[in-house]
Amino acid sequence: MARFGGRAWVISKCGPRVQERTLAWLDHHDFYARTGIARGNVRFCRKRADKAGHCAELKITHMIDDRIDVHRALLDTVPRRYLFGRQKGPAPDWVHHTLTWTDVETAITADLAPTGPMP
């Protein structure tokens, strides 16, 4: 996470009960130390489309999510979008489909390179 200078965030859609369980899971699995993501860089919202508001406020430039509806809500907010995991159909051309975390790392590294693709 050093590459991002502490600007990596987790933005999760869930209700209060799952939020509480998620925070406990993150603690139990030492998520913050293992990833370098700060404890204060975890946010929650109740609707998937609400992730766009968080992204706008935080000036998010790269977003990884496994839901195409989330990416659709981010079209005007986040310039680089990565659709994660297996999907039922082909991904639209306005999102980069990444099957694995290795694919995500490769795609983001390429996009961050000085000669990488522009949004």
Residue frames as a rotation matrix with the C-alpha (Angstrom) as fourth column:
MET 1
0.557 0.830 0.000 0.00
0.830 -0.557 0.000 0.00
0.000 0.000 -1.000 0.00
ALA 2
-0.075 -0.666 -0.743 3.02
0.503 -0.668 0.548 2.29
-0.861 -0.332 0.385 0.20
ARG 3
-0.747 -0.208 0.631 2.56
0.664 -0.200 0.720 2.96
-0.024 0.957 0.288 -3.50
PHE 4
0.016 0.873 0.488 -0.76
0.677 -0.369 0.637 4.65
0.736 0.320 -0.597 -2.74
GLY 5
-0.760 -0.468 0.451 0.48
0.060 -0.741 -0.669 6.72
0.648 -0.481 0.591 0.20
GLY 6
-0.890 0.419 -0.181 -2.30
0.248 0.110 -0.962 5.68
-0.383 -0.901 -0.202 2.56
ARG 7
-0.544 0.699 -0.464 -4.99
-0.770 -0.636 -0.055 6.52
-0.334 0.327 0.884 0.03
ALA 8
-0.759 0.338 -0.556 -6.43
-0.061 0.813 0.579 3.00
0.648 0.473 -0.597 -0.29
TRP 9
-0.503 0.700 0.506 -9.99
-0.848 -0.287 -0.446 2.57
-0.167 -0.653 0.738 0.99
VAL 10
-0.887 0.461 -0.025 -12.52
0.451 0.876 0.170 -0.19
0.101 0.139 -0.985 1.55
ILE 11
-0.631 0.775 -0.031 -16.07
-0.763 -0.627 -0.157 0.90
-0.141 -0.076 0.987 0.75
SER 12
-0.965 0.239 -0.110 -18.62
0.229 0.969 0.097 -1.78
0.129 0.068 -0.989 1.53
LYS 13
-0.325 0.935 0.141 -22.39
-0.731 -0.343 0.590 -1.96
0.600 0.089 0.795 1.13
CYS 14
-0.575 0.219 -0.789 -24.11
0.460 0.884 -0.089 -3.68
0.677 -0.414 -0.608 4.03
GLY 15
0.534 0.790 0.300 -26.51
0.030 -0.373 0.927 -3.25
0.845 -0.487 -0.223 6.88
PRO 16
0.366 -0.374 0.852 -25.58
-0.849 -0.510 0.141 -2.50
0.382 -0.775 -0.504 10.50
ARG 17
0.793 -0.027 0.609 -25.32
-0.351 0.797 0.492 -6.15
-0.499 -0.604 0.622 11.60
VAL 18
0.781 -0.533 0.325 -23.05
0.617 0.580 -0.532 -7.15
0.095 0.616 0.782 8.71
GLN 19
0.502 -0.610 0.613 -21.03
-0.240 -0.779 -0.579 -3.96
0.831 0.143 -0.537 9.22
GLU 20
0.531 -0.263 0.806 -20.34
-0.841 -0.047 0.539 -4.96
-0.103 -0.964 -0.246 12.82
ARG 21
0.795 -0.202 0.572 -19.40
0.119 0.976 0.180 -8.50
-0.595 -0.075 0.800 11.76
THR 22
0.767 -0.529 0.364 -17.18
0.407 -0.037 -0.913 -7.19
0.496 0.848 0.187 8.95
LEU 23
0.441 -0.606 0.662 -15.24
-0.660 -0.719 -0.219 -4.96
0.608 -0.340 -0.717 11.32
ALA 24
0.567 -0.200 0.799 -14.78
-0.623 0.529 0.575 -7.90
-0.538 -0.824 0.176 13.71
TRP 25
0.867 -0.229 0.442 -13.62
0.423 0.806 -0.413 -10.10
-0.262 0.545 0.796 10.81
LEU 26
0.658 -0.646 0.386 -11.11
-0.002 -0.514 -0.858 -7.47
0.753 0.564 -0.339 9.67
ASP 27
0.361 -0.504 0.784 -9.70
-0.921 -0.326 0.215 -7.28
0.147 -0.800 -0.582 13.20
HIS 28
0.703 -0.006 0.711 -9.65
-0.316 0.893 0.320 -11.05
-0.637 -0.450 0.626 13.66
HIS 29
0.762 -0.378 0.526 -7.71
0.634 0.598 -0.490 -11.56
-0.130 0.707 0.696 10.40
ASP 30
0.062 -0.798 -0.600 -5.27
0.466 -0.508 0.724 -8.69
-0.882 -0.325 0.340 11.09
PHE 31
0.549 0.305 0.778 -6.45
0.831 -0.096 -0.548 -7.04
-0.092 0.947 -0.307 7.88
TYR 32
0.994 -0.093 -0.057 -5.01
-0.096 -0.994 -0.056 -3.60
-0.051 0.061 -0.997 8.60
ALA 33
0.272 -0.955 0.118 -1.47
-0.491 -0.032 0.870 -4.80
-0.827 -0.295 -0.478 9.33
ARG 34
-0.062 -0.291 0.955 -1.51
0.507 0.815 0.281 -7.33
-0.860 0.502 0.097 6.50
THR 35
0.401 0.325 0.857 -2.72
0.916 -0.137 -0.376 -4.87
-0.005 0.936 -0.353 3.85
GLY 36
-0.737 -0.664 -0.130 -1.41
0.670 -0.742 -0.007 -1.53
-0.092 -0.092 0.991 5.08
ILE 37
-0.210 0.754 0.623 -4.91
0.296 -0.558 0.775 -0.06
0.932 0.347 -0.106 4.81
ALA 38
-0.917 -0.162 0.365 -5.60
-0.245 -0.494 -0.834 2.22
0.315 -0.854 0.413 7.76
ARG 39
-0.687 0.680 -0.256 -8.42
0.693 0.507 -0.513 1.28
-0.220 -0.529 -0.819 10.15
GLY 40
-0.240 0.589 -0.772 -9.99
0.061 -0.784 -0.618 4.69
-0.969 -0.196 0.153 9.43
ASN 41
-0.645 -0.054 -0.762 -10.05
-0.716 -0.304 0.628 3.96
-0.266 0.951 0.158 5.70
VAL 42
-0.863 0.505 0.021 -13.02
0.491 0.829 0.267 1.60
0.118 0.241 -0.963 5.89
ARG 43
-0.724 0.679 -0.117 -16.45
-0.639 -0.726 -0.257 3.01
-0.259 -0.111 0.959 5.05
PHE 44
-0.749 0.572 0.335 -19.91
0.566 0.815 -0.126 1.53
-0.346 0.095 -0.934 4.80
CYS 45
-0.725 0.633 -0.270 -23.06
-0.686 -0.697 0.207 2.46
-0.058 0.335 0.940 2.94
ARG 46
-0.296 0.723 0.624 -26.55
-0.273 0.562 -0.781 0.95
-0.915 -0.402 0.031 2.75
LYS 47
0.826 0.547 0.136 -27.00
0.003 0.237 -0.972 0.98
-0.564 0.803 0.194 -1.05
ARG 48
0.187 -0.797 0.575 -24.50
0.862 0.413 0.293 -0.01
-0.471 0.441 0.764 -3.74
ALA 49
0.390 0.018 0.921 -25.06
0.714 -0.638 -0.290 3.22
0.582 0.770 -0.262 -5.67
ASP 50
1.000 0.008 0.020 -24.06
-0.008 -0.732 0.682 5.15
0.020 -0.682 -0.731 -2.52
LYS 51
0.341 -0.938 0.057 -20.47
0.766 0.313 0.562 4.05
-0.545 -0.148 0.825 -3.10
ALA 52
0.150 -0.243 0.958 -20.33
0.829 -0.498 -0.256 6.81
0.539 0.832 0.126 -5.75
GLY 53
0.854 0.213 0.476 -20.75
-0.039 -0.884 0.466 9.50
0.519 -0.416 -0.746 -3.09
HIS 54
0.767 -0.641 0.004 -17.88
0.144 0.177 0.974 8.09
-0.625 -0.747 0.228 -1.06
CYS 55
0.139 -0.738 0.660 -15.73
0.955 0.277 0.108 7.87
-0.263 0.615 0.743 -4.18
ALA 56
0.430 0.075 0.900 -16.48
0.513 -0.840 -0.175 11.48
0.743 0.537 -0.400 -5.12
GLU 57
0.974 -0.015 0.227 -15.73
-0.191 -0.598 0.779 12.75
0.124 -0.802 -0.585 -1.61
LEU 58
0.579 -0.781 0.234 -12.48
0.118 0.364 0.924 10.77
-0.807 -0.508 0.303 -1.41
LYS 59
0.445 -0.355 -0.822 -11.48
-0.854 -0.446 -0.270 11.54
-0.271 0.822 -0.501 -5.03
ILE 60
0.183 -0.292 0.939 -11.07
-0.015 0.954 0.299 7.82
-0.983 -0.069 0.170 -5.74
THR 61
-0.044 -0.296 -0.954 -9.26
-0.931 -0.334 0.147 7.19
-0.362 0.895 -0.261 -9.04
HIS 62
-0.631 -0.180 -0.754 -9.30
-0.481 0.854 0.199 3.36
0.608 0.489 -0.625 -9.12
MET 63
-0.059 0.692 0.719 -12.18
-0.954 0.173 -0.245 1.15
-0.295 -0.701 0.650 -7.95
ILE 64
-0.866 -0.148 -0.478 -12.36
-0.268 0.944 0.194 -2.63
0.423 0.296 -0.857 -7.67
ASP 65
-0.308 0.813 0.494 -15.82
-0.757 0.105 -0.644 -4.14
-0.576 -0.573 0.583 -7.26
ASP 66
-0.921 -0.042 0.388 -17.50
0.122 0.913 0.389 -7.37
-0.370 0.405 -0.836 -8.30
ARG 67
-0.001 0.996 0.094 -20.81
0.682 0.069 -0.728 -5.72
-0.731 0.064 -0.679 -9.19
ILE 68
-0.581 -0.177 0.794 -21.45
0.787 -0.374 0.492 -4.12
0.210 0.910 0.357 -12.57
ASP 69
0.500 0.826 0.261 -24.23
0.688 -0.561 0.460 -1.97
0.527 -0.051 -0.849 -11.07
VAL 70
0.544 -0.419 -0.727 -21.65
0.521 -0.511 0.684 -0.38
-0.658 -0.751 -0.060 -8.74
HIS 71
-0.541 -0.822 0.178 -19.38
0.627 -0.253 0.737 0.41
-0.561 0.510 0.652 -11.68
ARG 72
-0.164 0.578 0.799 -22.30
0.847 -0.333 0.414 1.87
0.505 0.745 -0.435 -13.63
ALA 73
0.816 0.497 -0.295 -22.96
0.574 -0.639 0.512 4.24
0.066 -0.587 -0.807 -10.71
LEU 74
0.326 -0.802 -0.500 -19.27
0.380 -0.374 0.846 5.27
-0.866 -0.466 0.183 -10.81
LEU 75
0.334 -0.199 0.921 -19.07
0.942 0.108 -0.318 6.08
-0.036 0.974 0.223 -14.52
ASP 76
0.576 -0.047 0.816 -18.84
0.272 -0.930 -0.246 9.85
0.771 0.364 -0.523 -13.98
THR 77
0.928 -0.136 0.347 -16.90
-0.372 -0.405 0.835 9.64
0.027 -0.904 -0.427 -10.71
VAL 78
0.339 -0.806 0.485 -14.06
-0.210 0.437 0.874 7.11
-0.917 -0.399 -0.021 -10.94
PRO 79
0.293 -0.237 -0.926 -11.87
-0.933 -0.283 -0.223 7.10
-0.209 0.930 -0.303 -14.06
ARG 80
-0.512 -0.529 -0.676 -10.45
-0.649 0.754 -0.099 3.58
0.563 0.388 -0.730 -13.67
ARG 81
0.250 0.736 0.630 -12.86
-0.936 0.350 -0.037 0.78
-0.247 -0.580 0.776 -12.81
TYR 82
-0.732 -0.544 -0.411 -12.00
-0.597 0.803 0.001 -2.92
0.330 0.246 -0.911 -12.35
LEU 83
0.438 0.899 0.034 -14.80
-0.861 0.408 0.303 -5.50
0.258 -0.162 0.953 -12.43
PHE 84
-0.523 -0.757 0.392 -13.60
-0.851 0.491 -0.188 -8.34
-0.050 -0.432 -0.901 -10.24
GLY 85
-0.529 0.180 0.829 -14.26
-0.280 0.885 -0.371 -12.06
-0.801 -0.429 -0.418 -10.59
ARG 86
-0.874 0.270 0.405 -16.34
0.483 0.578 0.657 -14.26
-0.056 0.770 -0.636 -12.81
GLN 87
-0.566 0.717 -0.407 -19.36
-0.572 -0.697 -0.432 -12.62
-0.594 -0.012 0.805 -14.39
LYS 88
0.090 0.718 0.690 -22.43
0.180 0.670 -0.721 -14.03
-0.980 0.189 -0.069 -16.14
GLY 89
0.827 0.197 0.527 -21.77
0.545 -0.050 -0.837 -12.21
-0.139 0.979 -0.149 -19.39
PRO 90
-0.054 -0.894 0.445 -19.11
0.890 -0.245 -0.384 -10.13
0.452 0.376 0.809 -21.10
ALA 91
-0.058 -0.066 -0.996 -17.98
0.721 -0.693 0.004 -6.95
-0.691 -0.718 0.088 -19.37
PRO 92
0.919 0.363 0.155 -18.77
0.376 -0.686 -0.622 -3.63
-0.120 0.630 -0.767 -21.05
ASP 93
0.265 -0.879 0.397 -15.83
0.748 -0.073 -0.660 -1.78
0.609 0.472 0.638 -22.59
TRP 94
0.308 -0.115 0.944 -16.00
-0.313 -0.950 -0.013 0.98
0.898 -0.292 -0.329 -19.92
VAL 95
0.682 -0.162 0.713 -14.76
-0.687 0.192 0.701 -1.38
-0.250 -0.968 0.019 -17.19
HIS 96
-0.224 -0.828 -0.515 -11.62
-0.821 0.445 -0.358 -3.51
0.525 0.342 -0.779 -17.01
HIS 97
0.828 0.559 -0.056 -12.58
-0.462 0.734 0.498 -7.11
0.320 -0.386 0.865 -16.23
THR 98
-0.351 -0.929 0.116 -10.14
-0.799 0.232 -0.554 -8.79
0.488 -0.287 -0.824 -13.82
LEU 99
0.386 0.540 -0.748 -10.68
-0.180 0.839 0.513 -12.41
0.905 -0.063 0.422 -12.81
THR 100
0.433 -0.348 -0.831 -8.12
0.811 0.554 0.190 -12.67
0.394 -0.756 0.522 -9.99
TRP 101
0.864 -0.197 -0.463 -6.28
0.174 -0.746 0.643 -10.44
-0.472 -0.636 -0.610 -7.52
THR 102
-0.215 -0.955 0.203 -3.15
0.551 0.053 0.833 -11.00
-0.806 0.291 0.515 -9.60
ASP 103
-0.160 0.256 0.953 -5.05
0.952 -0.215 0.217 -9.63
0.260 0.943 -0.210 -12.62
VAL 104
0.872 0.486 -0.056 -6.12
0.476 -0.816 0.328 -6.60
0.114 -0.312 -0.943 -10.55
GLU 105
0.454 -0.781 -0.429 -2.54
0.221 -0.368 0.903 -5.91
-0.863 -0.505 0.005 -9.48
THR 106
-0.427 -0.613 0.665 -1.28
0.775 0.130 0.618 -6.25
-0.465 0.779 0.420 -13.06
ALA 107
0.174 0.605 0.777 -3.99
0.892 -0.431 0.136 -3.95
0.417 0.669 -0.615 -14.45
ILE 108
0.949 0.191 -0.252 -3.54
0.294 -0.823 0.486 -1.25
-0.115 -0.535 -0.837 -11.82
THR 109
0.136 -0.975 -0.176 0.25
0.372 -0.114 0.921 -1.38
-0.918 -0.191 0.347 -12.10
ALA 110
-0.408 -0.238 0.881 -0.05
0.909 -0.017 0.417 -0.93
-0.084 0.971 0.223 -15.87
ASP 111
0.513 0.702 0.494 -2.49
0.714 -0.668 0.208 1.96
0.476 0.246 -0.844 -15.42
LEU 112
0.877 -0.224 -0.425 -0.12
0.197 -0.638 0.745 3.66
-0.438 -0.737 -0.515 -12.95
ALA 113
-0.039 -0.934 0.354 2.89
0.863 0.147 0.484 3.33
-0.504 0.324 0.800 -15.25
PRO 114
-0.383 -0.187 -0.905 3.99
-0.033 -0.976 0.215 6.63
-0.923 0.112 0.368 -16.84
THR 115
-0.858 0.057 -0.511 2.97
-0.514 -0.115 0.850 5.30
-0.010 0.992 0.128 -20.25
GLY 116
-0.786 0.584 0.205 -0.14
0.459 0.772 -0.439 3.53
-0.415 -0.251 -0.875 -18.97
PRO 117
-0.376 0.739 0.559 -3.62
0.756 -0.104 0.647 4.02
0.536 0.665 -0.519 -20.42
MET 118
-0.978 0.158 0.139 -5.40
-0.204 -0.873 -0.443 7.25
0.052 -0.461 0.886 -19.58
PRO 119
-0.517 0.848 0.118 -9.01
0.329 0.324 -0.887 7.26
-0.791 -0.420 -0.446 -18.39
